[in-house]
Amino acid sequence: MTIVQAIRNLTEGNSSAIVSAVGRRYTTAELQPKMIGEQACVFNRAGMTETERKGAWRVVPQMERE
């Protein structure tokens, strides 16, 4: 998935973190997303490289609460 899709999952509460293609993990607190559109979003890069940003992303599912 793209970074926009991954950040959208994060802000909707569908995941606890997102993981880049290089294996670095990011949370909502680190990225601090400000705006999410259809094809782009505004967020804190948190030291992310351009290659990492343009690569594939995956989400870390939220842990179910008992």
N, CA, C, O and CB atoms as a CASP TS submission, in Angstrom:
PFRMAT TS
TARGET T0000
AUTHOR 0000-0000-0000
METHOD Language model
MODEL 1
PARENT N/A
ATOM      1  N   MET     1       0.844  -1.179   0.000  1.00  0.00           N
ATOM      2  CA  MET     1       0.000   0.000   0.000  1.00  0.00           C
ATOM      3  C   MET     1       0.882   1.232   0.000  1.00  0.00           C
ATOM      4  O   MET     1       2.063   1.160   0.339  1.00  0.00           O
ATOM      5  CB  MET     1      -0.956   0.004   1.212  1.00  0.00           C
ATOM      6  N   THR     2       0.310   2.359  -0.379  1.00  0.00           N
ATOM      7  CA  THR     2       1.053   3.616  -0.404  1.00  0.00           C
ATOM      8  C   THR     2       1.111   4.215   0.994  1.00  0.00           C
ATOM      9  O   THR     2       0.394   3.780   1.896  1.00  0.00           O
ATOM     10  CB  THR     2       0.410   4.613  -1.392  1.00  0.00           C
ATOM     11  N   ILE     3       1.957   5.203   1.165  1.00  0.00           N
ATOM     12  CA  ILE     3       2.045   5.873   2.460  1.00  0.00           C
ATOM     13  C   ILE     3       0.739   6.590   2.798  1.00  0.00           C
ATOM     14  O   ILE     3       0.355   6.653   3.966  1.00  0.00           O
ATOM     15  CB  ILE     3       3.210   6.868   2.466  1.00  0.00           C
ATOM     16  N   VAL     4       0.054   7.129   1.793  1.00  0.00           N
ATOM     17  CA  VAL     4      -1.234   7.807   2.041  1.00  0.00           C
ATOM     18  C   VAL     4      -2.249   6.804   2.590  1.00  0.00           C
ATOM     19  O   VAL     4      -2.949   7.102   3.558  1.00  0.00           O
ATOM     20  CB  VAL     4      -1.777   8.468   0.731  1.00  0.00           C
ATOM     21  N   GLN     5      -2.335   5.631   1.986  1.00  0.00           N
ATOM     22  CA  GLN     5      -3.258   4.601   2.470  1.00  0.00           C
ATOM     23  C   GLN     5      -2.871   4.147   3.877  1.00  0.00           C
ATOM     24  O   GLN     5      -3.741   3.939   4.722  1.00  0.00           O
ATOM     25  CB  GLN     5      -3.276   3.396   1.507  1.00  0.00           C
ATOM     26  N   ALA     6      -1.583   3.992   4.129  1.00  0.00           N
ATOM     27  CA  ALA     6      -1.118   3.550   5.442  1.00  0.00           C
ATOM     28  C   ALA     6      -1.433   4.592   6.518  1.00  0.00           C
ATOM     29  O   ALA     6      -1.903   4.239   7.599  1.00  0.00           O
ATOM     30  CB  ALA     6       0.390   3.269   5.406  1.00  0.00           C
ATOM     31  N   ILE     7      -1.180   5.863   6.231  1.00  0.00           N
ATOM     32  CA  ILE     7      -1.468   6.920   7.209  1.00  0.00           C
ATOM     33  C   ILE     7      -2.968   7.031   7.435  1.00  0.00           C
ATOM     34  O   ILE     7      -3.400   7.285   8.559  1.00  0.00           O
ATOM     35  CB  ILE     7      -0.896   8.276   6.738  1.00  0.00           C
ATOM     36  N   ARG     8      -3.761   6.850   6.403  1.00  0.00           N
ATOM     37  CA  ARG     8      -5.219   6.871   6.572  1.00  0.00           C
ATOM     38  C   ARG     8      -5.649   5.761   7.542  1.00  0.00           C
ATOM     39  O   ARG     8      -6.472   6.005   8.424  1.00  0.00           O
ATOM     40  CB  ARG     8      -5.935   6.702   5.196  1.00  0.00           C
ATOM     41  N   ASN     9      -5.107   4.552   7.390  1.00  0.00           N
ATOM     42  CA  ASN     9      -5.404   3.454   8.312  1.00  0.00           C
ATOM     43  C   ASN     9      -5.013   3.825   9.732  1.00  0.00           C
ATOM     44  O   ASN     9      -5.741   3.520  10.677  1.00  0.00           O
ATOM     45  CB  ASN     9      -4.677   2.173   7.882  1.00  0.00           C
ATOM     46  N   LEU    10      -3.892   4.468   9.887  1.00  0.00           N
ATOM     47  CA  LEU    10      -3.406   4.881  11.201  1.00  0.00           C
ATOM     48  C   LEU    10      -4.361   5.867  11.854  1.00  0.00           C
ATOM     49  O   LEU    10      -4.714   5.705  13.022  1.00  0.00           O
ATOM     50  CB  LEU    10      -2.016   5.499  11.084  1.00  0.00           C
ATOM     51  N   THR    11      -4.783   6.885  11.114  1.00  0.00           N
ATOM     52  CA  THR    11      -5.646   7.917  11.687  1.00  0.00           C
ATOM     53  C   THR    11      -7.068   7.431  11.924  1.00  0.00           C
ATOM     54  O   THR    11      -7.774   7.975  12.773  1.00  0.00           O
ATOM     55  CB  THR    11      -5.673   9.121  10.786  1.00  0.00           C
ATOM     56  N   GLU    12      -7.493   6.420  11.186  1.00  0.00           N
ATOM     57  CA  GLU    12      -8.843   5.866  11.381  1.00  0.00           C
ATOM     58  C   GLU    12      -8.878   4.855  12.519  1.00  0.00           C
ATOM     59  O   GLU    12      -9.935   4.314  12.843  1.00  0.00           O
ATOM     60  CB  GLU    12      -9.339   5.206  10.092  1.00  0.00           C
ATOM     61  N   GLY    13      -7.721   4.599  13.127  1.00  0.00           N
ATOM     62  CA  GLY    13      -7.666   3.678  14.264  1.00  0.00           C
ATOM     63  C   GLY    13      -7.616   2.221  13.861  1.00  0.00           C
ATOM     64  O   GLY    13      -7.839   1.341  14.693  1.00  0.00           O
ATOM     65  N   ASN    14      -7.326   1.946  12.589  1.00  0.00           N
ATOM     66  CA  ASN    14      -7.273   0.567  12.115  1.00  0.00           C
ATOM     67  C   ASN    14      -5.919  -0.090  12.357  1.00  0.00           C
ATOM     68  O   ASN    14      -5.768  -1.296  12.161  1.00  0.00           O
ATOM     69  CB  ASN    14      -7.598   0.520  10.647  1.00  0.00           C
ATOM     70  N   SER    15      -4.945   0.691  12.778  1.00  0.00           N
ATOM     71  CA  SER    15      -3.628   0.137  13.045  1.00  0.00           C
ATOM     72  C   SER    15      -2.952   0.923  14.158  1.00  0.00           C
ATOM     73  O   SER    15      -3.286   2.081  14.411  1.00  0.00           O
ATOM     74  CB  SER    15      -2.763   0.145  11.773  1.00  0.00           C
ATOM     75  N   SER    16      -1.993   0.275  14.819  1.00  0.00           N
ATOM     76  CA  SER    16      -1.265   0.943  15.895  1.00  0.00           C
ATOM     77  C   SER    16       0.009   1.596  15.377  1.00  0.00           C
ATOM     78  O   SER    16       0.564   2.487  16.021  1.00  0.00           O
ATOM     79  CB  SER    16      -0.930  -0.049  17.005  1.00  0.00           C
ATOM     80  N   ALA    17       0.472   1.146  14.204  1.00  0.00           N
ATOM     81  CA  ALA    17       1.677   1.700  13.584  1.00  0.00           C
ATOM     82  C   ALA    17       1.700   1.284  12.119  1.00  0.00           C
ATOM     83  O   ALA    17       0.959   0.398  11.693  1.00  0.00           O
ATOM     84  CB  ALA    17       2.972   1.221  14.324  1.00  0.00           C
ATOM     85  N   ILE    18       2.571   1.947  11.360  1.00  0.00           N
ATOM     86  CA  ILE    18       2.798   1.535   9.977  1.00  0.00           C
ATOM     87  C   ILE    18       4.276   1.226   9.833  1.00  0.00           C
ATOM     88  O   ILE    18       5.110   1.778  10.551  1.00  0.00           O
ATOM     89  CB  ILE    18       2.341   2.641   8.956  1.00  0.00           C
ATOM     90  N   VAL    19       4.599   0.334   8.892  1.00  0.00           N
ATOM     91  CA  VAL    19       5.977  -0.104   8.710  1.00  0.00           C
ATOM     92  C   VAL    19       6.370   0.111   7.254  1.00  0.00           C
ATOM     93  O   VAL    19       5.656  -0.295   6.337  1.00  0.00           O
ATOM     94  CB  VAL    19       6.154  -1.596   9.121  1.00  0.00           C
ATOM     95  N   SER    20       7.516   0.753   7.057  1.00  0.00           N
ATOM     96  CA  SER    20       8.009   1.038   5.705  1.00  0.00           C
ATOM     97  C   SER    20       8.659  -0.200   5.102  1.00  0.00           C
ATOM     98  O   SER    20       8.843  -1.214   5.775  1.00  0.00           O
ATOM     99  CB  SER    20       9.013   2.209   5.726  1.00  0.00           C
ATOM    100  N   ALA    21       9.003  -0.099   3.824  1.00  0.00           N
ATOM    101  CA  ALA    21       9.649  -1.206   3.118  1.00  0.00           C
ATOM    102  C   ALA    21      11.018  -1.545   3.711  1.00  0.00           C
ATOM    103  O   ALA    21      11.493  -2.671   3.563  1.00  0.00           O
ATOM    104  CB  ALA    21       9.798  -0.864   1.640  1.00  0.00           C
ATOM    105  N   VAL    22      11.649  -0.588   4.375  1.00  0.00           N
ATOM    106  CA  VAL    22      12.947  -0.853   4.996  1.00  0.00           C
ATOM    107  C   VAL    22      12.802  -1.344   6.442  1.00  0.00           C
ATOM    108  O   VAL    22      13.799  -1.574   7.127  1.00  0.00           O
ATOM    109  CB  VAL    22      13.809   0.408   4.960  1.00  0.00           C
ATOM    110  N   GLY    23      11.560  -1.502   6.898  1.00  0.00           N
ATOM    111  CA  GLY    23      11.311  -2.071   8.222  1.00  0.00           C
ATOM    112  C   GLY    23      11.211  -1.077   9.357  1.00  0.00           C
ATOM    113  O   GLY    23      11.082  -1.483  10.511  1.00  0.00           O
ATOM    114  N   ARG    24      11.264   0.207   9.071  1.00  0.00           N
ATOM    115  CA  ARG    24      11.135   1.206  10.139  1.00  0.00           C
ATOM    116  C   ARG    24       9.665   1.406  10.481  1.00  0.00           C
ATOM    117  O   ARG    24       8.814   1.484   9.595  1.00  0.00           O
ATOM    118  CB  ARG    24      11.781   2.554   9.721  1.00  0.00           C
ATOM    119  N   ARG    25       9.383   1.487  11.757  1.00  0.00           N
ATOM    120  CA  ARG    25       8.011   1.578  12.260  1.00  0.00           C
ATOM    121  C   ARG    25       7.694   3.017  12.669  1.00  0.00           C
ATOM    122  O   ARG    25       8.516   3.682  13.299  1.00  0.00           O
ATOM    123  CB  ARG    25       7.802   0.617  13.457  1.00  0.00           C
ATOM    124  N   TYR    26       6.499   3.492  12.309  1.00  0.00           N
ATOM    125  CA  TYR    26       6.069   4.853  12.633  1.00  0.00           C
ATOM    126  C   TYR    26       4.687   4.822  13.282  1.00  0.00           C
ATOM    127  O   TYR    26       3.829   4.029  12.895  1.00  0.00           O
ATOM    128  CB  TYR    26       6.051   5.742  11.364  1.00  0.00           C
ATOM    129  N   THR    27       4.482   5.685  14.264  1.00  0.00           N
ATOM    130  CA  THR    27       3.183   5.808  14.930  1.00  0.00           C
ATOM    131  C   THR    27       2.556   7.159  14.579  1.00  0.00           C
ATOM    132  O   THR    27       3.201   8.017  13.977  1.00  0.00           O
ATOM    133  CB  THR    27       3.333   5.656  16.476  1.00  0.00           C
ATOM    134  N   THR    28       1.312   7.330  14.959  1.00  0.00           N
ATOM    135  CA  THR    28       0.619   8.600  14.746  1.00  0.00           C
ATOM    136  C   THR    28       1.356   9.732  15.455  1.00  0.00           C
ATOM    137  O   THR    28       1.474  10.831  14.913  1.00  0.00           O
ATOM    138  CB  THR    28      -0.838   8.515  15.243  1.00  0.00           C
ATOM    139  N   ALA    29       1.851   9.472  16.660  1.00  0.00           N
ATOM    140  CA  ALA    29       2.568  10.498  17.424  1.00  0.00           C
ATOM    141  C   ALA    29       3.821  10.972  16.689  1.00  0.00           C
ATOM    142  O   ALA    29       4.161  12.153  16.751  1.00  0.00           O
ATOM    143  CB  ALA    29       2.948   9.960  18.806  1.00  0.00           C
ATOM    144  N   GLU    30       4.505  10.074  16.003  1.00  0.00           N
ATOM    145  CA  GLU    30       5.708  10.460  15.261  1.00  0.00           C
ATOM    146  C   GLU    30       5.366  11.228  13.990  1.00  0.00           C
ATOM    147  O   GLU    30       5.998  12.240  13.688  1.00  0.00           O
ATOM    148  CB  GLU    30       6.530   9.226  14.910  1.00  0.00           C
ATOM    149  N   LEU    31       4.376  10.758  13.249  1.00  0.00           N
ATOM    150  CA  LEU    31       4.040  11.358  11.955  1.00  0.00           C
ATOM    151  C   LEU    31       3.173  12.603  12.074  1.00  0.00           C
ATOM    152  O   LEU    31       3.232  13.478  11.210  1.00  0.00           O
ATOM    153  CB  LEU    31       3.336  10.348  11.096  1.00  0.00           C
ATOM    154  N   GLN    32       2.379  12.697  13.115  1.00  0.00           N
ATOM    155  CA  GLN    32       1.493  13.839  13.357  1.00  0.00           C
ATOM    156  C   GLN    32       0.773  14.291  12.081  1.00  0.00           C
ATOM    157  O   GLN    32       0.930  15.438  11.663  1.00  0.00           O
ATOM    158  CB  GLN    32       2.293  15.005  13.939  1.00  0.00           C
ATOM    159  N   PRO    33      -0.016  13.402  11.454  1.00  0.00           N
ATOM    160  CA  PRO    33      -0.694  13.780  10.210  1.00  0.00           C
ATOM    161  C   PRO    33      -1.630  14.965  10.421  1.00  0.00           C
ATOM    162  O   PRO    33      -2.369  15.024  11.403  1.00  0.00           O
ATOM    163  CB  PRO    33      -1.477  12.593   9.651  1.00  0.00           C
ATOM    164  N   LYS    34      -1.583  15.909   9.478  1.00  0.00           N
ATOM    165  CA  LYS    34      -2.383  17.129   9.589  1.00  0.00           C
ATOM    166  C   LYS    34      -3.521  17.163   8.581  1.00  0.00           C
ATOM    167  O   LYS    34      -4.594  17.694   8.869  1.00  0.00           O
ATOM    168  CB  LYS    34      -1.505  18.346   9.404  1.00  0.00           C
ATOM    169  N   MET    35      -3.291  16.597   7.397  1.00  0.00           N
ATOM    170  CA  MET    35      -4.314  16.572   6.360  1.00  0.00           C
ATOM    171  C   MET    35      -4.109  15.323   5.506  1.00  0.00           C
ATOM    172  O   MET    35      -2.979  14.991   5.148  1.00  0.00           O
ATOM    173  CB  MET    35      -4.263  17.867   5.484  1.00  0.00           C
ATOM    174  N   ILE    36      -5.191  14.639   5.184  1.00  0.00           N
ATOM    175  CA  ILE    36      -5.107  13.461   4.321  1.00  0.00           C
ATOM    176  C   ILE    36      -6.114  13.635   3.194  1.00  0.00           C
ATOM    177  O   ILE    36      -7.317  13.753   3.429  1.00  0.00           O
ATOM    178  CB  ILE    36      -5.375  12.135   5.123  1.00  0.00           C
ATOM    179  N   GLY    37      -5.608  13.648   1.981  1.00  0.00           N
ATOM    180  CA  GLY    37      -6.454  13.768   0.804  1.00  0.00           C
ATOM    181  C   GLY    37      -6.558  12.442   0.076  1.00  0.00           C
ATOM    182  O   GLY    37      -6.166  11.397   0.596  1.00  0.00           O
ATOM    183  N   GLU    38      -7.087  12.501  -1.121  1.00  0.00           N
ATOM    184  CA  GLU    38      -7.250  11.297  -1.943  1.00  0.00           C
ATOM    185  C   GLU    38      -5.892  10.721  -2.367  1.00  0.00           C
ATOM    186  O   GLU    38      -5.686   9.508  -2.320  1.00  0.00           O
ATOM    187  CB  GLU    38      -8.099  11.615  -3.188  1.00  0.00           C
ATOM    188  N   GLN    39      -4.978  11.591  -2.777  1.00  0.00           N
ATOM    189  CA  GLN    39      -3.695  11.138  -3.311  1.00  0.00           C
ATOM    190  C   GLN    39      -2.472  11.628  -2.529  1.00  0.00           C
ATOM    191  O   GLN    39      -1.348  11.229  -2.830  1.00  0.00           O
ATOM    192  CB  GLN    39      -3.572  11.582  -4.727  1.00  0.00           C
ATOM    193  N   ALA    40      -2.680  12.479  -1.541  1.00  0.00           N
ATOM    194  CA  ALA    40      -1.544  13.044  -0.809  1.00  0.00           C
ATOM    195  C   ALA    40      -1.927  13.320   0.639  1.00  0.00           C
ATOM    196  O   ALA    40      -3.107  13.353   0.987  1.00  0.00           O
ATOM    197  CB  ALA    40      -1.051  14.338  -1.485  1.00  0.00           C
ATOM    198  N   CYS    41      -0.912  13.518   1.475  1.00  0.00           N
ATOM    199  CA  CYS    41      -1.158  13.881   2.870  1.00  0.00           C
ATOM    200  C   CYS    41      -0.015  14.753   3.377  1.00  0.00           C
ATOM    201  O   CYS    41       1.084  14.757   2.824  1.00  0.00           O
ATOM    202  CB  CYS    41      -1.314  12.615   3.753  1.00  0.00           C
ATOM    203  N   VAL    42      -0.306  15.489   4.443  1.00  0.00           N
ATOM    204  CA  VAL    42       0.679  16.356   5.079  1.00  0.00           C
ATOM    205  C   VAL    42       0.997  15.731   6.434  1.00  0.00           C
ATOM    206  O   VAL    42       0.104  15.486   7.245  1.00  0.00           O
ATOM    207  CB  VAL    42       0.150  17.846   5.229  1.00  0.00           C
ATOM    208  N   PHE    43       2.287  15.476   6.666  1.00  0.00           N
ATOM    209  CA  PHE    43       2.695  14.820   7.909  1.00  0.00           C
ATOM    210  C   PHE    43       4.147  15.155   8.213  1.00  0.00           C
ATOM    211  O   PHE    43       4.871  15.644   7.346  1.00  0.00           O
ATOM    212  CB  PHE    43       2.501  13.287   7.816  1.00  0.00           C
ATOM    213  N   ASN    44       4.569  14.894   9.435  1.00  0.00           N
ATOM    214  CA  ASN    44       5.951  15.068   9.866  1.00  0.00           C
ATOM    215  C   ASN    44       6.768  13.899   9.316  1.00  0.00           C
ATOM    216  O   ASN    44       6.420  12.744   9.560  1.00  0.00           O
ATOM    217  CB  ASN    44       6.057  15.151  11.432  1.00  0.00           C
ATOM    218  N   ARG    45       7.820  14.170   8.597  1.00  0.00           N
ATOM    219  CA  ARG    45       8.603  13.095   7.973  1.00  0.00           C
ATOM    220  C   ARG    45       9.377  12.244   8.972  1.00  0.00           C
ATOM    221  O   ARG    45       9.742  11.115   8.645  1.00  0.00           O
ATOM    222  CB  ARG    45       9.564  13.682   6.982  1.00  0.00           C
ATOM    223  N   ALA    46       9.634  12.732  10.149  1.00  0.00           N
ATOM    224  CA  ALA    46      10.282  11.969  11.225  1.00  0.00           C
ATOM    225  C   ALA    46      11.554  11.248  10.780  1.00  0.00           C
ATOM    226  O   ALA    46      11.789  10.103  11.167  1.00  0.00           O
ATOM    227  CB  ALA    46       9.312  10.958  11.784  1.00  0.00           C
ATOM    228  N   GLY    47      12.379  11.920   9.961  1.00  0.00           N
ATOM    229  CA  GLY    47      13.628  11.328   9.523  1.00  0.00           C
ATOM    230  C   GLY    47      13.511  10.333   8.377  1.00  0.00           C
ATOM    231  O   GLY    47      14.488   9.664   8.040  1.00  0.00           O
ATOM    232  N   MET    48      12.347  10.229   7.783  1.00  0.00           N
ATOM    233  CA  MET    48      12.077   9.293   6.702  1.00  0.00           C
ATOM    234  C   MET    48      12.821   9.709   5.426  1.00  0.00           C
ATOM    235  O   MET    48      12.853  10.890   5.080  1.00  0.00           O
ATOM    236  CB  MET    48      10.563   9.207   6.438  1.00  0.00           C
ATOM    237  N   THR    49      13.413   8.744   4.736  1.00  0.00           N
ATOM    238  CA  THR    49      14.095   9.046   3.482  1.00  0.00           C
ATOM    239  C   THR    49      13.085   9.079   2.335  1.00  0.00           C
ATOM    240  O   THR    49      11.976   8.558   2.463  1.00  0.00           O
ATOM    241  CB  THR    49      15.206   8.005   3.199  1.00  0.00           C
ATOM    242  N   GLU    50      13.468   9.688   1.224  1.00  0.00           N
ATOM    243  CA  GLU    50      12.579   9.756   0.064  1.00  0.00           C
ATOM    244  C   GLU    50      12.293   8.356  -0.479  1.00  0.00           C
ATOM    245  O   GLU    50      11.159   8.055  -0.849  1.00  0.00           O
ATOM    246  CB  GLU    50      13.196  10.641  -1.038  1.00  0.00           C
ATOM    247  N   THR    51      13.303   7.510  -0.528  1.00  0.00           N
ATOM    248  CA  THR    51      13.127   6.133  -1.001  1.00  0.00           C
ATOM    249  C   THR    51      12.147   5.389  -0.114  1.00  0.00           C
ATOM    250  O   THR    51      11.275   4.673  -0.606  1.00  0.00           O
ATOM    251  CB  THR    51      14.475   5.393  -1.040  1.00  0.00           C
ATOM    252  N   GLU    52      12.287   5.554   1.175  1.00  0.00           N
ATOM    253  CA  GLU    52      11.390   4.914   2.139  1.00  0.00           C
ATOM    254  C   GLU    52       9.962   5.417   1.940  1.00  0.00           C
ATOM    255  O   GLU    52       9.019   4.626   1.915  1.00  0.00           O
ATOM    256  CB  GLU    52      11.861   5.183   3.590  1.00  0.00           C
ATOM    257  N   ARG    53       9.804   6.736   1.798  1.00  0.00           N
ATOM    258  CA  ARG    53       8.476   7.345   1.638  1.00  0.00           C
ATOM    259  C   ARG    53       7.772   6.832   0.387  1.00  0.00           C
ATOM    260  O   ARG    53       6.560   6.616   0.400  1.00  0.00           O
ATOM    261  CB  ARG    53       8.594   8.871   1.577  1.00  0.00           C
ATOM    262  N   LYS    54       8.525   6.637  -0.693  1.00  0.00           N
ATOM    263  CA  LYS    54       7.931   6.210  -1.962  1.00  0.00           C
ATOM    264  C   LYS    54       7.755   4.698  -2.070  1.00  0.00           C
ATOM    265  O   LYS    54       7.134   4.222  -3.020  1.00  0.00           O
ATOM    266  CB  LYS    54       8.780   6.692  -3.106  1.00  0.00           C
ATOM    267  N   GLY    55       8.286   3.938  -1.118  1.00  0.00           N
ATOM    268  CA  GLY    55       8.210   2.479  -1.160  1.00  0.00           C
ATOM    269  C   GLY    55       6.878   1.946  -0.649  1.00  0.00           C
ATOM    270  O   GLY    55       5.958   2.708  -0.353  1.00  0.00           O
ATOM    271  N   ALA    56       6.794   0.636  -0.554  1.00  0.00           N
ATOM    272  CA  ALA    56       5.576  -0.039  -0.072  1.00  0.00           C
ATOM    273  C   ALA    56       5.490   0.058   1.449  1.00  0.00           C
ATOM    274  O   ALA    56       6.505   0.105   2.144  1.00  0.00           O
ATOM    275  CB  ALA    56       5.555  -1.529  -0.518  1.00  0.00           C
ATOM    276  N   TRP    57       4.252   0.085   1.948  1.00  0.00           N
ATOM    277  CA  TRP    57       3.990   0.192   3.380  1.00  0.00           C
ATOM    278  C   TRP    57       3.043  -0.907   3.817  1.00  0.00           C
ATOM    279  O   TRP    57       2.270  -1.429   3.014  1.00  0.00           O
ATOM    280  CB  TRP    57       3.408   1.570   3.731  1.00  0.00           C
ATOM    281  N   ARG    58       3.108  -1.258   5.099  1.00  0.00           N
ATOM    282  CA  ARG    58       2.137  -2.189   5.674  1.00  0.00           C
ATOM    283  C   ARG    58       1.704  -1.654   7.033  1.00  0.00           C
ATOM    284  O   ARG    58       2.399  -0.848   7.651  1.00  0.00           O
ATOM    285  CB  ARG    58       2.737  -3.631   5.802  1.00  0.00           C
ATOM    286  N   VAL    59       0.550  -2.115   7.483  1.00  0.00           N
ATOM    287  CA  VAL    59       0.025  -1.656   8.767  1.00  0.00           C
ATOM    288  C   VAL    59       0.225  -2.728   9.828  1.00  0.00           C
ATOM    289  O   VAL    59       0.247  -3.923   9.535  1.00  0.00           O
ATOM    290  CB  VAL    59      -1.467  -1.290   8.648  1.00  0.00           C
ATOM    291  N   VAL    60       0.370  -2.274  11.054  1.00  0.00           N
ATOM    292  CA  VAL    60       0.431  -3.163  12.215  1.00  0.00           C
ATOM    293  C   VAL    60      -0.954  -3.103  12.845  1.00  0.00           C
ATOM    294  O   VAL    60      -1.346  -2.054  13.356  1.00  0.00           O
ATOM    295  CB  VAL    60       1.581  -2.740  13.250  1.00  0.00           C
ATOM    296  N   PRO    61      -1.709  -4.209  12.820  1.00  0.00           N
ATOM    297  CA  PRO    61      -3.086  -4.177  13.340  1.00  0.00           C
ATOM    298  C   PRO    61      -3.151  -3.799  14.814  1.00  0.00           C
ATOM    299  O   PRO    61      -2.247  -4.105  15.592  1.00  0.00           O
ATOM    300  CB  PRO    61      -3.746  -5.526  13.139  1.00  0.00           C
ATOM    301  N   GLN    62      -4.238  -3.130  15.180  1.00  0.00           N
ATOM    302  CA  GLN    62      -4.499  -2.804  16.581  1.00  0.00           C
ATOM    303  C   GLN    62      -4.697  -4.083  17.358  1.00  0.00           C
ATOM    304  O   GLN    62      -5.303  -5.030  16.858  1.00  0.00           O
ATOM    305  CB  GLN    62      -5.732  -1.885  16.726  1.00  0.00           C
ATOM    306  N   MET    63      -4.194  -4.119  18.571  1.00  0.00           N
ATOM    307  CA  MET    63      -4.430  -5.274  19.440  1.00  0.00           C
ATOM    308  C   MET    63      -5.864  -5.205  19.950  1.00  0.00           C
ATOM    309  O   MET    63      -6.338  -4.137  20.339  1.00  0.00           O
ATOM    310  CB  MET    63      -3.410  -5.311  20.632  1.00  0.00           C
ATOM    311  N   GLU    64      -6.541  -6.320  19.950  1.00  0.00           N
ATOM    312  CA  GLU    64      -7.910  -6.340  20.454  1.00  0.00           C
ATOM    313  C   GLU    64      -7.887  -6.181  21.964  1.00  0.00           C
ATOM    314  O   GLU    64      -7.060  -6.769  22.662  1.00  0.00           O
ATOM    315  CB  GLU    64      -8.636  -7.649  20.051  1.00  0.00           C
ATOM    316  N   ARG    65      -8.819  -5.368  22.449  1.00  0.00           N
ATOM    317  CA  ARG    65      -8.915  -5.159  23.899  1.00  0.00           C
ATOM    318  C   ARG    65      -9.902  -6.143  24.484  1.00  0.00           C
ATOM    319  O   ARG    65     -10.945  -6.433  23.897  1.00  0.00           O
ATOM    320  CB  ARG    65      -9.340  -3.707  24.231  1.00  0.00           C
ATOM    321  N   GLU    66      -9.552  -6.653  25.656  1.00  0.00           N
ATOM    322  CA  GLU    66     -10.441  -7.614  26.313  1.00  0.00           C
ATOM    323  C   GLU    66     -11.507  -6.908  27.107  1.00  0.00           C
ATOM    324  O   GLU    66     -12.346  -7.559  27.728  1.00  0.00           O
ATOM    325  CB  GLU    66      -9.654  -8.544  27.219  1.00  0.00           C
TER
END
